[in-house]
Amino acid sequence: QVQLVESGGGLVQAGGSLRLSCAASGSITSFGTMGWYRQAPGKQRELVAHITSGTITNYATSVKGRFTISRDNAKNTGYLQMNSLKPEDTAVYYCNALIHSNYGVGDYWGQGTQVTVSS
């Protein structure tokens, strides 16, 4: 069974920083493109950033220059460094990854981690 587990969310003041982690576990053979998404109350889930297995990155306009996505393939873990946080960044953050495992290829989601930015 493959699982993605996020951590690192919490409450922070505007202008502060948080680092989210997304760890994949199970019989993983390769860890493909990974993305971070967020969903604020009453809004649709949106892509925040994604990174390919070749470390090509892409960011939503709203977070460019403030957030950095990265990965450690040896640890099957992805990260989202969030700086200069704003109240509008408040949301549940989810990681998503394309993972090759002993069960085949699958698109997996984590359970989500809450990020709250106070003004």
TIVEX-788194 format. One record per residue: z, x, y of N, C-alpha, C in turn; residue number from 1. Coordinates in Angstrom, 3 decimals, always signed. Example, Ala and Ser with C-alpha at 12.3 -4.5 7.8 and 13.67 -1.06 7.14 Angstrom:
BEGIN
+7.800|+13.190|-5.690|+7.800|+12.300|-4.500|+7.800|+13.200|-3.300|1
+7.080|+12.850|-2.250|+7.140|+13.670|-1.060|+7.870|+12.900|+0.030|2
***
This chain:
BEGIN
+0.000|+0.845|-1.193|+0.000|+0.000|+0.000|+0.000|+0.885|+1.248|1
-0.896|+0.611|+2.185|-0.971|+1.354|+3.438|-0.251|+0.575|+4.523|2
+0.526|+1.274|+5.317|+1.229|+0.646|+6.433|+1.087|+1.479|+7.689|3
+1.071|+0.786|+8.832|+1.141|+1.425|+10.137|+2.430|+0.973|+10.794|4
+3.205|+1.927|+11.281|+4.481|+1.594|+11.911|+4.524|+2.234|+13.292|5
+4.678|+1.353|+14.310|+4.794|+1.859|+15.676|+6.262|+2.090|+16.018|6
+6.474|+2.979|+16.966|+7.811|+3.221|+17.507|+7.660|+3.763|+18.914|7
+8.774|+3.756|+19.639|+8.790|+4.372|+20.962|+8.793|+3.405|+22.127|8
+8.694|+2.116|+21.843|+8.724|+1.157|+22.931|+10.120|+1.046|+23.527|9
+10.218|+0.309|+24.630|+11.517|+0.109|+25.253|+11.392|-0.397|+26.662|10
+12.500|-0.311|+27.376|+12.576|-0.753|+28.763|+12.584|+0.478|+29.663|11
+11.727|+0.469|+30.677|+11.638|+1.596|+31.598|+11.364|+1.073|+32.990|12
+11.799|+1.809|+33.983|+11.527|+1.426|+35.365|+10.099|+1.805|+35.751|13
+9.570|+1.102|+36.714|+8.237|+1.429|+37.228|+8.197|+2.899|+37.644|14
+7.099|+3.554|+37.285|+6.957|+4.975|+37.557|+7.422|+5.859|+36.430|15
+8.087|+5.274|+35.458|+8.599|+6.046|+34.332|+7.555|+6.271|+33.254|16
+8.013|+6.863|+32.151|+7.119|+7.224|+31.050|+7.706|+6.787|+29.714|17
+6.806|+6.531|+28.785|+7.163|+6.282|+27.392|+6.091|+6.908|+26.510|18
+6.501|+7.272|+25.302|+5.537|+7.790|+24.334|+5.630|+6.940|+23.073|19
+4.537|+6.288|+22.742|+4.469|+5.476|+21.534|+3.904|+6.306|+20.390|20
+4.415|+6.035|+19.195|+3.902|+6.688|+17.991|+3.436|+5.626|+17.007|21
+2.459|+6.001|+16.212|+1.935|+5.107|+15.180|+1.745|+5.946|+13.920|22
+2.608|+5.715|+12.944|+2.582|+6.519|+11.726|+2.008|+5.707|+10.568|23
+1.032|+6.294|+9.909|+0.428|+5.651|+8.744|+1.042|+6.228|+7.481|24
+1.335|+5.359|+6.537|+1.897|+5.802|+5.265|+1.190|+5.119|+4.114|25
+1.297|+5.725|+2.941|+0.631|+5.197|+1.766|-0.297|+6.239|+1.177|26
-1.139|+5.813|+0.273|-2.051|+6.740|-0.415|-3.304|+6.956|+0.436|27
-3.116|+7.635|+1.557|-4.186|+7.807|+2.543|-5.026|+9.022|+2.206|28
-6.337|+8.849|+2.238|-7.237|+9.974|+2.007|-7.863|+10.460|+3.307|29
-8.082|+9.552|+4.264|-8.520|+9.972|+5.592|-8.143|+8.909|+6.610|30
-7.977|+9.349|+7.818|-7.451|+8.542|+8.926|-8.543|+8.510|+9.985|31
-9.204|+7.380|+10.108|-10.369|+7.307|+10.987|-10.017|+6.950|+12.417|32
-10.923|+6.219|+13.064|-10.719|+5.819|+14.454|-9.438|+5.010|+14.590|33
-8.685|+5.351|+15.620|-7.427|+4.673|+15.876|-7.412|+4.137|+17.292|34
-6.840|+2.968|+17.466|-6.769|+2.384|+18.794|-5.401|+1.824|+19.093|35
-5.086|+1.759|+20.390|-3.893|+1.075|+20.869|-4.352|-0.157|+21.640|36
-3.735|-1.273|+21.344|-4.000|-2.536|+22.002|-2.694|-3.061|+22.569|37
-2.801|-3.993|+23.500|-1.598|-4.623|+24.017|-1.862|-6.097|+24.273|38
-0.778|-6.859|+24.207|-0.861|-8.288|+24.472|+0.336|-8.702|+25.293|39
+0.049|-9.165|+26.495|+1.086|-9.679|+27.381|+1.235|-11.177|+27.148|40
+2.376|-11.743|+27.487|+2.584|-13.182|+27.282|+1.504|-14.016|+27.966|41
+0.917|-14.926|+27.214|-0.098|-15.811|+27.760|-1.466|-15.186|+27.937|42
-1.616|-13.942|+27.488|-2.897|-13.260|+27.654|-3.461|-12.847|+26.294|43
-4.753|-12.562|+26.285|-5.391|-12.104|+25.060|-5.074|-10.628|+24.812|44
-5.135|-10.258|+23.539|-4.949|-8.858|+23.191|-6.107|-8.056|+23.769|45
-5.801|-6.907|+24.346|-6.829|-6.077|+24.954|-6.718|-4.633|+24.469|46
-7.867|-3.976|+24.443|-7.893|-2.570|+24.058|-7.367|-1.718|+25.207|47
-6.447|-0.825|+24.882|-5.901|+0.099|+25.874|-6.630|+1.446|+25.784|48
-6.737|+1.956|+24.566|-7.387|+3.253|+24.362|-7.734|+3.390|+22.893|49
-8.759|+4.219|+22.612|-9.011|+4.547|+21.212|-9.483|+5.978|+21.113|50
-9.309|+6.520|+19.911|-9.655|+7.909|+19.644|-10.308|+7.981|+18.275|51
-11.434|+8.673|+18.216|-12.139|+8.813|+16.945|-11.506|+9.926|+16.118|52
-11.965|+10.045|+14.886|-11.467|+11.130|+14.044|-11.893|+12.483|+14.610|53
-12.947|+12.468|+15.414|-13.395|+13.682|+16.080|-12.769|+13.875|+17.439|54
-11.760|+13.079|+17.741|-10.954|+13.139|+18.975|-11.714|+12.793|+20.237|55
-12.761|+12.007|+20.133|-13.397|+11.432|+21.317|-12.555|+10.245|+21.746|56
-12.224|+10.193|+23.037|-11.327|+9.159|+23.526|-12.028|+8.215|+24.500|57
-11.458|+7.034|+24.612|-11.960|+6.046|+25.562|-10.763|+5.249|+26.046|58
-10.753|+4.871|+27.334|-9.616|+4.188|+27.927|-10.048|+2.959|+28.702|59
-9.173|+1.982|+28.726|-9.374|+0.853|+29.621|-9.254|+1.363|+31.057|60
-10.004|+0.761|+31.944|-10.005|+1.195|+33.341|-8.606|+1.152|+33.933|61
-7.822|+0.160|+33.538|-6.497|-0.042|+34.122|-5.507|+1.065|+33.773|62
-5.795|+1.858|+32.745|-4.845|+2.888|+32.330|-5.394|+4.299|+32.476|63
-6.644|+4.425|+32.866|-7.246|+5.760|+33.007|-6.458|+6.604|+33.993|64
-6.200|+7.838|+33.590|-5.457|+8.752|+34.435|-3.949|+8.632|+34.280|65
-3.489|+7.579|+33.606|-2.041|+7.387|+33.419|-1.639|+7.510|+31.942|66
-2.502|+7.048|+31.055|-2.206|+7.061|+29.618|-3.062|+8.116|+28.927|67
-2.505|+8.701|+27.867|-3.236|+9.669|+27.068|-3.044|+9.347|+25.595|68
-4.155|+9.169|+24.899|-4.105|+8.924|+23.459|-4.367|+10.243|+22.732|69
-3.659|+10.443|+21.633|-3.850|+11.665|+20.847|-3.526|+11.366|+19.389|70
-3.772|+12.345|+18.532|-3.511|+12.138|+17.110|-3.179|+13.461|+16.446|71
-2.419|+13.359|+15.362|-2.120|+14.506|+14.517|-2.575|+14.120|+13.110|72
-3.755|+14.575|+12.739|-4.316|+14.152|+11.456|-3.487|+14.641|+10.266|73
-2.841|+15.789|+10.428|-2.018|+16.315|+9.333|-0.835|+15.392|+9.043|74
-0.395|+14.678|+10.073|+0.743|+13.778|+9.921|+0.312|+12.320|+9.828|75
-1.001|+12.060|+9.879|-1.498|+10.669|+9.882|-0.778|+9.845|+10.942|76
-0.675|+10.426|+12.120|+0.076|+9.792|+13.204|-0.731|+9.836|+14.488|77
-0.679|+8.729|+15.220|-1.297|+8.676|+16.526|-0.250|+8.469|+17.595|78
-0.618|+8.791|+18.829|+0.342|+8.707|+19.929|-0.335|+8.082|+21.157|79
+0.510|+7.494|+21.992|+0.052|+7.027|+23.291|+1.107|+7.440|+24.304|80
+0.779|+8.433|+25.119|+1.666|+8.873|+26.194|+1.354|+8.021|+27.418|81
+2.363|+7.335|+27.911|+2.186|+6.431|+29.038|+3.009|+6.924|+30.209|82
+2.335|+7.302|+31.281|+2.996|+7.795|+32.491|+2.728|+6.844|+33.656|83
+3.509|+6.992|+34.694|+3.345|+6.165|+35.899|+3.244|+4.683|+35.530|84
+4.145|+4.249|+34.704|+4.094|+2.868|+34.219|+4.292|+1.862|+35.345|85
+3.606|+0.736|+35.202|+3.654|-0.347|+36.183|+4.161|-1.608|+35.496|86
+4.728|-2.530|+36.253|+5.175|-3.795|+35.646|+4.059|-4.505|+34.875|87
+2.838|-4.378|+35.331|+1.720|-5.037|+34.637|+1.376|-4.386|+33.301|88
+1.995|-3.266|+32.974|+1.833|-2.660|+31.657|+2.750|-3.316|+30.614|89
+3.627|-4.199|+31.061|+4.537|-4.874|+30.142|+3.762|-5.700|+29.128|90
+4.011|-5.446|+27.852|+3.289|-6.120|+26.774|+3.836|-5.642|+25.436|91
+3.404|-6.304|+24.388|+3.611|-5.771|+23.038|+2.410|-4.877|+22.735|92
+2.690|-3.658|+22.333|+1.647|-2.685|+22.042|+1.468|-2.565|+20.528|93
+0.215|-2.614|+20.102|-0.123|-2.549|+18.683|-1.054|-1.377|+18.431|94
-0.861|-0.711|+17.307|-1.851|+0.288|+16.918|-2.713|-0.291|+15.802|95
-3.916|+0.212|+15.753|-4.921|-0.225|+14.787|-5.656|+1.009|+14.301|96
-5.935|+1.070|+13.016|-6.629|+2.249|+12.501|-7.497|+1.887|+11.306|97
-8.598|+2.598|+11.223|-9.470|+2.505|+10.052|-9.005|+3.595|+9.083|98
-8.574|+3.169|+7.903|-7.951|+4.104|+6.974|-8.633|+4.039|+5.614|99
-8.949|+5.215|+5.110|-9.459|+5.335|+3.751|-8.265|+5.676|+2.859|100
-8.122|+4.915|+1.790|-7.001|+5.149|+0.883|-7.463|+4.961|-0.548|101
-6.519|+5.066|-1.457|-6.835|+4.835|-2.869|-7.248|+3.390|-3.119|102
-7.034|+2.513|-2.115|-7.392|+1.099|-2.249|-8.747|+0.800|-1.627|103
-9.383|+1.811|-1.045|-10.655|+1.616|-0.370|-10.506|+1.812|+1.118|104
-11.442|+1.240|+1.880|-11.403|+1.354|+3.334|-10.821|+0.075|+3.907|105
-9.908|+0.226|+4.849|-9.294|-0.952|+5.432|-9.025|-0.769|+6.908|106
-8.963|-1.891|+7.600|-8.636|-1.925|+9.022|-7.208|-2.435|+9.116|107
-6.309|-1.580|+9.570|-4.886|-1.901|+9.518|-4.291|-2.037|+10.917|108
-3.284|-2.906|+11.015|-2.538|-3.125|+12.254|-1.065|-2.854|+12.019|109
-0.420|-2.321|+13.056|+1.019|-2.197|+13.023|+1.675|-3.498|+13.440|110
+2.993|-3.513|+13.410|+3.747|-4.734|+13.705|+3.956|-4.947|+15.196|111
+3.693|-3.943|+15.988|+3.849|-4.057|+17.429|+5.178|-3.500|+17.917|112
+5.159|-2.970|+19.139|+6.379|-2.485|+19.772|+6.377|-2.952|+21.225|113
+7.510|-3.462|+21.673|+7.605|-4.039|+23.014|+7.790|-2.938|+24.062|114
+6.985|-3.032|+25.100|+7.134|-2.170|+26.278|+7.393|-3.072|+27.471|115
+8.504|-2.836|+28.146|+8.866|-3.625|+29.321|+9.076|-2.682|+30.489|116
+8.345|-2.935|+31.570|+8.440|-2.102|+32.767|+9.029|-2.951|+33.885|117
+10.166|-2.542|+34.382|+10.831|-3.289|+35.445|+10.425|-2.740|+36.808|118
+10.404|-3.637|+37.767|+9.980|-3.232|+39.121|+11.162|-2.768|+39.956|119
***
